[in-house]
């Protein structure tokens, strides 16, 4: 697989996970609807910064450790595959049994700024870290070059910033939030199939 194909696959999997409704969407949507566009944009930038922290730790740290400890690489593959499979099956179950509704959390005032609220949410979300470890062990093995790893991280962080900023911008309009609720089940279904397939692939890989 060429480097360009590897990166495209990595970013596609990341983007599917990114657009699946979750805590980050809830925070941006709640902030946009209750506190306005400017604070929502700051929250989006904070989320992207937190994503960058998780990405750098996972991609560079995991690759270095896996190169020195093959047993750790095997454990990460099995654990990461199981987690991706769990995410996929959970999303499929949600798409099957849950009505199309977005969970929009109410944004509440904090002592910190909107940026730090987004940054803290991402850092304190263990699923974000495990997900990054899973993706890095799947697409970015121990033989990855520093340049390829940097490109993967930079592209993913850029996608995160663009997506969350776009949400912050458009969700200021109420009719857009209602439209998003209608397509949530489809997004969950696609995300579930892709993540489950990646999980099986990772578990069965050598």
Backbone as a ProteinNet text record, in pm:
[ID]
protein_1_A
[PRIMARY]
XXXXXXXXXXXXXXXXXXXXXXXXXXXXXXXXXXXXXXXXXXXXXXXXXXXXXXXXXXXXXXXXXXXXXXXXXXXXXXXXXXXXXXXXXXXXXXXXXXXXXXXXXXXXXXXXXXXXXXXXXXXXXXXXXXXXXXXXXXXXXXXXXXXXXXXXXXXXXXXXXXXXXXXXXXXXXXXXXXXXXXXXXXXXXXXXXXXXXXXXXXXXXX
[TERTIARY]
84.6	0	87.8	64.1	144.5	115	209.2	191.4	65.6	38.4	-79.6	-207.5	-211.9	-329.2	-344.8	-231.4	-234.2	-291.4	-244.3	-292.7	-440.2	-479.7	-620.3	-710.7	-669.2	-748.1	-756.3	-642.3	-637	-731.3	-721.7	-805.5	-953	-983.6	-1123.6	-1182.5	-1108.3	-1156	-1171	-1074.8	-1082	-1201.7	-1227.7	-1338	-1472.8	-1487	-1611.7	-1634.7	-1527.8	-1540.8	-1571.5	-1511.2	-1527.3	-1671.1	-1738.1	-1872.2	-1981.1	-1943.8	-2043.3	-2076.2	-2202.6	-2238	-2184.9	-2127.4	-2070.8	-2051.7	-1964.8	-1945.4	-1898.7	-1809.9	-1759.7	-1870.1	-1950.9	-2063.9	-2160	-2186.5	-2279.7	-2230.7	-2100.8	-2045.5	-2052	-2009.5	-2012.4	-2155.5	-2244.9	-2384	-2446.6	-2424.5	-2480.8	-2427.9	-2296.8	-2237.8	-2291.8	-2304.6	-2354.8	-2498.3	-2581	-2721.9	-2749.1	-2663.8	-2691.9	-2601.5	-2478.5	-2385	-2337.7	-2378.2	-2343.7	-2227.2	-2212.1	-2115.8	-1971.8	-1939.7	-1800.2	-1747.5	-1824	-1779.3	-1774.6	-1866.3	-1865.7	-1740.3	-1697.8	-1575.8	-1453.1	-1450.6	-1339.3	-1338.5	-1455.9	-1465.5	-1414.2	-1447.8	-1402.5	-1250.7	-1188.7	-1042.4	-980.9	-1044.3	-996.7	-1004.6	-1112.8	-1126.1	-1015.8	-985.3	-879.8	-743.6	-720.2	-593.3	-582.9	-692.5	-691.9	-670.2	-728.4	-708	-560.5	-494.3	-352.6	-269.1	-305.1	-231.2	-244.4	-368.8	-389.6	-319.3	-326.3	-268.7	-117.9	-51.5	94.5	136.9	66.3	101.7	83.3	-26	-55.4	35.2	43.4	116.9	265.5	325.9	470.6	507.6	433.8	466.3	442.9	328.1	296.3	392.3	427.2	517.4	654.6	703.7	836.3	836.5	733.6	726.5	706.8	624.9	598.7	723.7	807.6	931	1025.4	1023.2	1111.5	1051.4	918.8	852	745.4	781.7	685.2	560.2	574.7	457.5	357.6	408.6	319.9	242.6	311.3	244.3	131.1	154.6	50.6	-67.5	-36.3	-142.8	-225.2	-156.5	-226.7	-317.3	-269.3	-351.4	-478.8	-464	-581.2	-674.8	-618.1	-701	-763.4	-683.9	-737.3	-844.8	-822.7	-924.1	-1053.2	-1040.2	-1159.2	-1236	-1162	-1228.8	-1299.1	-1232.5	-1296	-1419.9	-1410.1	-1525.6	-1639.5	-1605.1	-1706.4	-1772.7	-1691.2	-1746.7	-1842	-1799.1	-1881.8	-2014	-2010.2	-2133.3	-2224.4	-2164.2	-2244.6	-2315.4	-2243.1	-2304	-2415.4	-2392.5	-2497.3	-2619.6	-2598.6	-2710.7	-2789.4	-2715.9	-2781.7	-2864.6	-2807.6	-2878.6	-3004	-3000.6	-3114.6	-3227	-3191.9	-3297.5	-3329.8	-3245.2	-3265.5	-3323.1	-3424.9	-3475.5	-3366.6	-3383.4	-3283.7	-3296.1	-3211.5	-3212.5	-3070.5	-3034.6	-2901.7	-2908.3	-2808.7	-2801.8	-2725.5	-2798.8	-2736.8	-2728.5	-2606.6	-2587.1	-2602.7	-2647.8	-2660	-2524	-2479	-2352.6	-2372.7	-2285.6	-2298.1	-2177.6	-2197.2	-2089	-1983.3	-1857.5	-1746	-1654	-1558.5	-1463.7	-1361.4	-1336.6	-1239.9	-1303.1	-1221.9	-1271.4	-1332.8	-1396.9	-1456.3	-1349.9	-1232.5	-1123.7	-1085.5	-1066.4	-1022	-1130.9	-1255.1	-1363.4	-1355.5	-1332.5	-1316.9	-1191.5	-1081.3	-954.2	-964.3	-1025.5	-1038.5	-1128.2	-1236.4	-1325.9	-1252	-1171.1	-1099.3	-993.8	-920.8	-817.1	-875.8	-991.9	-1052.2	-1143.1	-1146.2	-1226.4	-1137.2	-1142	-1052.6	-1076.2	-1199.8	-1227.9	-1146.6	-1120.9	-1040.8	-899.5	-840.7	-706.6	-700.2	-794.3	-794.1	-820.6	-907.8	-937.3	-813.7	-738.5	-617.1	-513.4	-500.2	-406.9	-448.1	-578.7	-628.9	-598.6	-628.6	-604.7	-455.6	-374.6	-231.5	-171.5	-218.4	-164.9	-213.3	-326.8	-379.6	-311.7	-302.2	-254.4	-109.9	-60.2	71.9	158.2	211.9	288.9	422	500.6	628.2	731.4	710.8	806.2	769.8	674.2	632.2	744	755.3	853.7	797.4	888.2	845.4	761.5	799.9	725.1	583.6	567.5	434.2	348.1	407.7	334.2	290.2	380.4	347.1	235.1	239.4	134.1	0.2	1.3	-122.1	-183	-98.5	-146.1	-197.3	-118.8	-157.5	-289	-304.5	-428.5	-548.1	-531.2	-641.8	-681.1	-582.8	-611.9	-680.5	-636.4	-701.4	-846.1	-870.4	-1007.5	-1092.3	-1034	-1107.2	-1144.3	-1049.2	-1076.8	-1181.4	-1166.8	-1262.4	-1402.8	-1413.1	-1544.7	-1611.4	-1537.8	-1598.9	-1627.9	-1541.6	-1569.9	-1691.7	-1704.9	-1822.9	-1949.5	-1941.8	-2056.8	-2090	-1986.6	-2009	-2075.6	-2037.3	-2090.6	-2235.8	-2263.4	-2396.6	-2499.7	-2455	-2552.7	-2605.3	-2555.2	-2614.9	-2756.7	-2784.3	-2919.4	-2994.7	-3109.9	-3184.8	-3228.5	-3260.4	-3312.2	-3204.8	-3075.8	-2967.6	-2957.5	-2970.5	-2966.9	-3079.7	-3197.9	-3309.5	-3282.5	-3219.8	-3185.8	-3083.3	-2985.8	-2882.1	-2941.5	-3043.3	-3107.5	-3165.5	-3214	-3278.9	-3181	-3054.2	-2956.9	-2865.7	-2890.3	-2800.1	-2794.6	-2907.1	-2906.9	-2820.8	-2825.8	-2743.6	-2595.1	-2557.5	-2417.3	-2373.2	-2456.6	-2423.3	-2407.3	-2492.3	-2486.7	-2356.3	-2320.4	-2196.6	-2075.3	-2075.1	-1965.4	-1953	-2066.2	-2064.3	-2005.5	-2046.7	-1996.3	-1846.1	-1800.8	-1658.7	-1573.9	-1613.9	-1535.4	-1532.3	-1643.8	-1646.4	-1554.1	-1554.8	-1468.4	-1320.5	-1288.8	-1151.2	-1108.6	-1198.1	-1166.1	-1135.2	-1216.9	-1192.9	-1061.3	-1036.2	-910.2	-790.3	-798.6	-686.2	-663.1	-769.1	-755.3	-693.9	-731.5	-685.4	-551.4	-501.1	-374.9	-257.7	-149.8	-30.5	57.8
-119.6	0	124.2	216.5	337.8	429.9	521.6	615.8	700	742.1	825.2	747.2	621.4	538.4	513.7	490.9	469.5	590.2	708.6	831.3	853.8	831.6	851.6	758.2	632.9	536.7	577.9	620.3	665.4	783.3	883	1002.7	971.9	880	843.8	777.9	684.4	618.6	719.4	810	912.1	1003.4	1041.6	1133.5	1069.2	940.4	870.8	870.8	848.1	854.2	996	1092.8	1233	1279.9	1241.4	1292	1212.3	1099.4	1024.8	1102.2	1131.5	1213.2	1153.9	1237.8	1196	1315.9	1304.5	1414.8	1545	1533.5	1655.5	1728.5	1652.1	1713	1777.8	1705.4	1757.7	1888.8	1897.4	2019.3	2136.2	2112.1	2219.5	2263.5	2166	2199.5	2276.6	2229.1	2297.6	2438.7	2455	2588.4	2680.5	2627.5	2709	2753	2662.2	2692.4	2781.2	2772.3	2843.9	2964.7	2962.5	3069.9	3146.6	3103.2	3179.7	3123.2	3177.1	3124.6	3145.6	3261.4	3289.8	3194.2	3170.1	3076.2	2933.4	2899.4	2765.1	2743.6	2846	2834.6	2818	2888.5	2872.1	2730.5	2679.8	2542.9	2443.5	2467	2378.9	2378	2493.2	2501	2426.8	2437.7	2364	2214.1	2167.1	2024.6	1977.5	2056.6	2020.3	2015	2106.8	2105.6	1979.7	1941.1	1817.5	1695.8	1700.1	1591.8	1580.5	1694.6	1694.6	1630.9	1659.8	1601	1449	1398.9	1254.1	1192.6	1258.7	1203.7	1189.6	1293.6	1287.9	1180.4	1173.4	1072.3	931.7	909.2	774.8	735.3	822.5	786.6	770.7	869	862.5	772	779.4	696.5	549.4	515.6	375.4	313.8	385.8	332.5	302.5	393.4	372.8	253.4	242.9	131.5	-1.1	-1.3	-124.9	-176.1	-83	-124.7	-195.1	-156.1	-215	-338.3	-346.6	-456.3	-517.3	-620.3	-683.7	-735	-783.2	-833.1	-721.6	-599.5	-484.8	-454.1	-465.7	-442.3	-541.8	-668.2	-770.2	-740.8	-701.9	-670.5	-551.4	-452.4	-334.2	-370.1	-459.4	-499.8	-569	-661.8	-734	-639.9	-560.6	-467.7	-360.9	-305	-202.8	-258	-380.2	-442.1	-467.9	-514.4	-540.7	-411.7	-303.9	-176.8	-123.7	-133.2	-88.5	-171.6	-302.2	-389	-351.4	-321.1	-278.2	-147.7	-52.2	74.1	50.4	-35.8	-62	-126.8	-229.8	-298.4	-207	-124.2	-29.7	70.5	121.1	217.1	152	28.1	-42.8	-65.9	-102.5	-124.7	4.4	116	245.4	279.2	253.7	284.8	199.8	76.5	-14	19.7	42.9	54.4	197.3	294.1	429.7	519.2	598.2	694.1	793	852.7	949.4	1076.9	1087.3	1208	1238.2	1360.8	1400.4	1438.1	1394.6	1427.1	1557.3	1662.1	1793.1	1832.6	1836.3	1867.7	2017	2050.9	2191	2242.6	2346.6	2406.1	2489	2471.2	2543.5	2631.9	2738.9	2832.3	2767.5	2797.8	2747.8	2863.8	2837.1	2941.6	2962.2	2858.3	2868.7	2926.5	2941.4	2992	2879.4	2915.7	2814.7	2723.4	2779.6	2697.8	2587	2621.7	2521.6	2421.5	2460.2	2364	2254.3	2294.4	2194.9	2112.1	2177.6	2107.2	2005.4	2045.9	1956.3	1837.7	1863	1753.2	1646	1688.3	1592.2	1517.2	1587.5	1522.3	1426.5	1459.5	1376.7	1268.4	1255.4	1152	1031.3	925.4	811.2	741.9	749.3	686.1	749.1	879.3	946.4	889.3	868.6	812.8	670.3	586.5	447.2	438.5	523.3	522.4	559.5	659.4	698.4	587.6	522.3	410.4	299.3	273	167.9	200.7	323	360.4	363.3	411.4	418.5	279.2	185.5	49.7	-21.5	22.4	-40.8	12.3	144.2	204.4	252	276.1	335.8	246	141.8	42.7	95.6	8.9	52.5	95.2	59.9	97.8	229.3	301	427.7	530.2	614.3	721.8	841	923.7	1040.7	1134.9	1147.2	1235.3	1187.4	1056.8	1001.2	1015.1	992.1	1007.8	1152.4	1245.7	1387.9	1427	1375.2	1405.3	1349	1227.2	1166.3	1249	1291.4	1371.4	1506.7	1573.8	1707.2	1703	1602.9	1592.6	1565.7	1477.9	1445.4	1565	1636.9	1754.9	1862.2	1878.2	1974.4	1934.9	1806	1758.2	1786.8	1762.4	1787.1	1934	2021.6	2164.9	2210.7	2166.4	2207.5	2157.8	2030.5	1973.3	2043.4	2059.6	2120.5	2268.8	2337.4	2477.7	2489.3	2396.1	2396.9	2373.2	2278.4	2255.3	2380.9	2443.5	2564.3	2673.1	2680.2	2785.1	2759	2635	2608.5	2576	2520.3	2482.9	2602.4	2720	2840.3	2859	2796.4	2800.1	2674.7	2693.2	2580.8	2478.3	2521.9	2426.4	2325.5	2365	2273	2161.8	2196.6	2095	1993.9	2040.8	1947.8	1855.2	1908.1	1825.3	1719.3	1756.5	1661.5	1544.7	1571.5	1464.1	1358	1399.8	1307.1	1209.8	1250.3	1163.3	1091.5	1106.4	1045.5	894.6	829.6	683.7	634.5	704.2	665.6	678.4	786.4	805.8	696.5	664.9	558.7	425	397.2	269.2	256.1	361.1	357.5	345.6	425.3	421.5	282.4	221	89.8	-17.4	-18.3	-118.7	-102.3	21.2	45.1	9.8	52.6	25.3	-123.5	-192.3	-336	-410.4	-371.3	-435.1	-409.3	-287.2	-256.6	-333.7	-349.4	-424.9	-570.7	-633.4	-773	-784.5	-690.5	-692.1	-682	-595.9	-576.3	-700.7	-761.2	-880.7	-996.1	-1009.2	-1121	-1096.1	-973.5	-942.4	-1006.2	-1032.8	-1093.6	-990
0	0	0	-93	-101.5	16.5	40	150.8	133.4	9.8	-15.4	12.9	-28.3	-1.6	147.8	214.1	358.9	431.2	393.9	457.2	427	301.5	264	342.2	359	435.7	582	636.2	775.1	798.1	709.7	725.5	704	612.7	589.9	713.4	774.7	896	1009.6	1020.7	1124.6	1104.4	978.4	951.5	981.5	951.7	984.3	1135.5	1209.6	1355	1401.2	1333.9	1372.6	1358.1	1249	1223.4	1293.8	1354.4	1431.2	1559	1584.8	1701.6	1831.2	1913.3	2040.3	2130.6	2232.6	2328	2262.3	2163.4	2098.5	2024.2	1950.1	1880.1	1979.1	2088.3	2187.5	2246.2	2272.5	2330.5	2232.3	2108.8	2008.6	1980.5	1964.5	1935.7	2050.8	2172.8	2288.1	2302	2279	2288.1	2179.1	2056.6	1946	1970.3	2020.2	2037.3	2158.2	2258.7	2383.1	2406.1	2351.8	2382.3	2259.9	2141.3	2022.3	1943.6	1822.8	1726.9	1769.9	1825.5	1859.1	1965	2068.8	2172.1	2119.2	2030.1	1972.8	1888.1	1814.8	1735	1824.4	1934.7	2028	2086.8	2116.8	2166.6	2063.2	1935.9	1827.7	1817	1831.4	1825.8	1944.5	2060.2	2177.2	2157.8	2095.6	2066.3	1972.6	1869.7	1775.9	1845.1	1937.8	2011.6	2098.2	2161.4	2238.5	2150.6	2030.6	1934.1	1897.4	1881	1846.5	1957.3	2082.9	2194.3	2195.8	2180.5	2176.2	2055.7	1940.2	1817.5	1828.6	1875.3	1888.8	1988	2100	2200.7	2146.7	2074.5	2024.7	1909.3	1807.2	1685.3	1713.1	1779.1	1800.1	1917.1	2025.8	2141.2	2117.4	2060.5	2036.1	1936.5	1831.5	1730.4	1789.1	1873.8	1932.8	2028	2111.5	2205.7	2134.5	2031.2	1958.7	1888.5	1844.1	1777.1	1873.7	2000.4	2099.6	2166.3	2170.2	2240.6	2149.2	2072.9	1981.4	2051.5	2175.1	2247.6	2274.4	2295.3	2315.7	2188.4	2072.1	1944.9	1923.4	1960.6	1946.9	2038.4	2161.5	2256.9	2209.8	2153.8	2104.2	1986.5	1899.4	1786.4	1832.9	1928.3	1977.3	2052.8	2143.7	2220.5	2133.6	2041.2	1951.5	1860	1808.6	1723.4	1798.2	1921.7	2002.7	2030	2055.2	2082.6	1958.6	1841.3	1717.8	1686.6	1712.6	1690.6	1784.8	1909.5	2006.2	1961.8	1915.7	1866.7	1750.1	1658	1541	1576.4	1661	1699.3	1781.4	1865.5	1944.9	1855	1754.2	1661.4	1580.8	1536.6	1462.1	1549.4	1675	1766.4	1787.5	1800.5	1816.2	1693	1574.1	1449.8	1435	1486.9	1472	1568.9	1694.6	1795.7	1836.8	1802.5	1852.1	1743.6	1772.9	1674.7	1636.4	1520.7	1472.9	1553.2	1651.9	1733.7	1777.5	1773.8	1817.7	1964.6	2038.3	2179.8	2193.8	2208.4	2217.9	2364.6	2412.8	2553.4	2576.1	2692.4	2726.4	2772.1	2707.5	2746.8	2872.4	2966.6	3092.1	3111.2	3184.6	3209.3	3297.8	3266.7	3346.4	3376.6	3466.4	3501	3389.4	3310.7	3202.3	3077.1	2974.9	2847.5	2767.1	2656.1	2569.2	2509.7	2481.5	2426.8	2524.1	2649	2746.7	2777.5	2761.2	2779.6	2673.9	2546.6	2441.5	2459	2493.6	2512.1	2625.5	2735.1	2849.9	2818.9	2747.7	2713.4	2633.5	2536.7	2453.9	2535.6	2619.3	2698.7	2801.6	2855.8	2960.2	2903.1	2771.3	2707.6	2677.6	2760.4	2738.2	2605	2553.8	2424.7	2313	2323.7	2221.2	2218.3	2337.2	2343.1	2292.1	2337.8	2293.6	2144.6	2093.5	1950.7	1870.1	1914.5	1844	1849.2	1963.1	1973.1	1876.9	1869.3	1781.2	1635.2	1592.7	1454.4	1421.7	1515.9	1488.1	1477.3	1557.9	1550.2	1424.9	1370.6	1249.7	1123.8	1110.2	986.7	993.8	1113.1	1127.3	1213.9	1155.3	1228.7	1276.1	1341.8	1399.6	1295.6	1167.4	1063.7	995.5	1049.1	988.6	997.5	895.7	898.8	976.4	1024.9	1101.3	1014.8	888.1	799.4	775.6	757	735.2	860.1	975.6	1100.6	1120.3	1091.7	1106	1010.7	887.8	790.8	836.6	892.6	941.3	1053.4	1147.4	1260.2	1212.4	1127.4	1080.1	1003.5	918	841.7	929.8	1028.6	1117.4	1203.9	1254.6	1336.8	1252.4	1127.3	1038.1	1011.7	988.6	969.4	1092.9	1210.8	1334.9	1348.4	1319.9	1332.3	1231.2	1105.9	1003.2	1034.1	1078	1106.7	1223.9	1333.9	1451.8	1429.8	1354.4	1323	1231.4	1138.1	1051.8	1133	1227.1	1315	1394.3	1449.6	1528.6	1445.1	1317.9	1231.3	1193.6	1148.9	1093.7	1201.4	1314.5	1416.5	1494.1	1460.6	1518.7	1465	1348.6	1291.4	1335.1	1395.1	1450.4	1347.6	1224.8	1126.2	1085.8	1093.2	1058.2	1162.5	1288.1	1393.2	1376.2	1335.4	1314.2	1196	1091.4	975.8	1013.1	1095	1135.3	1213.5	1293.4	1369.4	1276.2	1160.1	1068.1	1003.6	990	922.4	1021	1148.8	1246.5	1232.6	1210.3	1202.9	1086.7	974.9	861.4	891.5	958.8	995.5	1091.7	1191.3	1286.4	1215.7	1118.3	1047.5	968.1	892.4	814.4	906	1010.9	1107.1	1168.6	1203.9	1265.9	1175.5	1050.3	955.3	935	914.3	888.1	1009.8	1128.6	1247.2	1280.9	1263.7	1290	1193.7	1066.6	967.1	999.4	1039.7	1076.5	1200.2	1295.3	1415.3	1384.8	1301.5	1262.4	1188.5	1099.2	1023	1114.8	1214.6	1306.2	1391.1	1440.9	1525.5	1447.1	1320.8	1239.8	1170.5	1178.2	1110.9	1184.2	1111	1171.4	1236.6
[MASK]
++++++++++++++++++++++++++++++++++++++++++++++++++++++++++++++++++++++++++++++++++++++++++++++++++++++++++++++++++++++++++++++++++++++++++++++++++++++++++++++++++++++++++++++++++++++++++++++++++++++++++++++

